[in-house]
Amino acid sequence: MSIEGSTVDTLTIEEAAAELERLAKEIAHHDALYHGKDQPEISDADYDALKRRNDAIEARFPELIREDSPSRHVGAAPSVTFAPVVHARPMLSLDNTFSQEDVQDFVAGVYRFLGRLPDQSIAFTAEPKIDGLSMSIRYENGRLTTAATRGDGTTGENVTANIRTIAEIPTELPKGVPSVVEIRGEVYMAKSDFLALNRQMEAEGKQTYVNPRNTAAGSLRQLDAKVTASRKLKFFAYAWGEISEMPADTQFAMVQTFKDWGFPVNPLMKRLNSVADILAHYDEIGLERPDLDYDIDGVVYKVDSLELQGRLGFRSRSPRWATAHKFPAEQAFTEVEKIEIQVGRTGALTPVARLKPITVGGVVVTNATLHNEDYIKGIGNGGERIRPEDHDIREGDTVIVQRAGDVIPQILDVVMEKRLAEAKPYEFPKTCPVCGSHAVREVNEKTGKMDSVRRCTGGFICRAQATEHLKHFVSRNASDIEGLGSKQIDFFFENEDPSLQIRTAPEIFTLEKRQQQSITKLENIDGFGKVSVGKLYGAINERRSIALHRFIYALGIRHVGETTAKLLARTYGTYEAFATVMKEAAPLSGDAWSDLNAIEGIGEVVARAMVEFYKEPRNIEVIGRLLDEVTPEEAEQPVTSGSPVAGKTVVFTGSLEKFTRDEAKARAESLGAKVAGSVSKKTDFVVAGPGAGSKLDKARELGVQTMDEDEWLALIGG
Ligand code: IVH
């Protein structure tokens, strides 16, 4: 009998070691096929069996667990971004209508455009507008080949591997379908699945998700398709892109065809003939909305006849033959019980209204953000009035609360008739409620205006800022350490025992070692236990090697979000290269500073924040200790072998005619070039289209090579 089939129980230690080595190689091979090429050789069940066997052997021989064990990392080394996919037909958006009058105008406009009289009735379809993510799924000869997100409508992201994990989406179509079919529709997460997932997250001490839509988006943008697979996403087909042969000539019949081909379609879609019927269906769907297991935010109306759709055509980004009739944001009255101040990672003092619990659109609302002190007074970000002067928000006030889609509940207005005689204007604290340091409103250097946010000046001495920093560090899109949730961070932060204290990120990674030398054991503390402590150390150790963009994001530099972190990782490749520039750029002048500003997507505010961060000795000290424990991986560089522009810096200017700016940028980057926003002496090429102005002049002045679009295309090989 081969070792492979033998039971784990009878393996000798030598056999086990050999087997683990073989499994590590084999699983890595399948990971690469699955994730990198979207071409798995074995079924998921067989793959899982290999993983289970590996786990079983490791459980029996823990001393044999290898550095490269598949149990130590999930999936193949992820590529930082998804490959771009240019849609065969652009993915458009819809115009919105908000009132019955808008809908009447829309329908009247269709009749007018087509030169029809009201009695020459035009049929419309009406169906729910699903609050998910639009997706274009391409089938060639009946087989799923590519699935792409909407992106900017022209170019989306290739998420094929993830879409393949959605059981509701067929990977093969029945015989006889057209040779090319692009099905478009919405990927969403059912409300019930969302709630179950959040219950699970809560039980595991992890941060919960905000709403089904964002969770679906996050689940799809996973580099590891297994995570997507675990999230139970669903799909409704409602539109199409390229189709080699049209199977029907009405919107309604097209969708029915999709149903016949095995796609889920929304059961509430109807074909109707008058504005009155359309509006009645809108009301009906509105009534059913709370009972549906998916979020919808309106009803979409489309001209049914494809011939008429063709004649109506498009405006710039949306069809003339369709509109989305949005549901009004939901509102309710309740009372402000208290106004509290939260202190965030960057020291921002954010007032929050604690509300008497109230159901708004099926969700119980207990808090509403008040943004900042101006907002409480009824003043918007631009200094404009958003409520009458005496409608400032006070504790005890009755207010109108609004919840729209996935935005945080807002207080719209105060019901003045109900204001209590003793209600006093809210006095915004001038000191941090957590550490007592001064809280100040900075003056924006550029505009000379006072910032609307008041910030605690306590920095690291402020417990709120320090714990928020840690919570950010371990959060899902940063270092993503499982088992270190908000509660646990608070516990470790407050702990006075040196073997149990975590006040800065590096201490997360020294916890296990400190514990080994200590007599106070974490596993004996309420809420931990042996198994969970083992898991926690495992999760921490898994992050000793970390993707560069995650590392940069995890540092918690103000204004450096995930997108910026990815951009920096791609630009600099290694942490050392990044840190060197940050430190050199610190004087806010000179080459390093202008290079940093020349990165397209990095504005002055972000650049300044990064430089300020690296000027702070305490940050340097903490990062130094962190780097003793953690190794940021080299960022994956785009495949560039043989590319004539690899490593070159390109600036596009003027109007491009052969491709959009985004496309040109994506293409250049995929060939290993860096695309910058401004011309400096480090620029290698300036590609100028018609109307190019100062950048072209500057290039000539600096002697930088300039070319037109055609020359650029010739250079990169068409
Ligand atoms: S039709 C050319 N139908 O709404 C029109 N869109 O605001 C193609 N959406 O990007 C879209 N439910 O993500 C259509 N039943 C539905 C929809 C729907 C949701 C989304 C879709 C689109 C966005 C436009």
Residues whose N, C-alpha, C, O or C-beta is under 5 A from the ligand:
A	BS01	IVH	L92 S93 L94 E127 P128 K129 I130 L133 S134 E186 Y238 A239 V300 P319
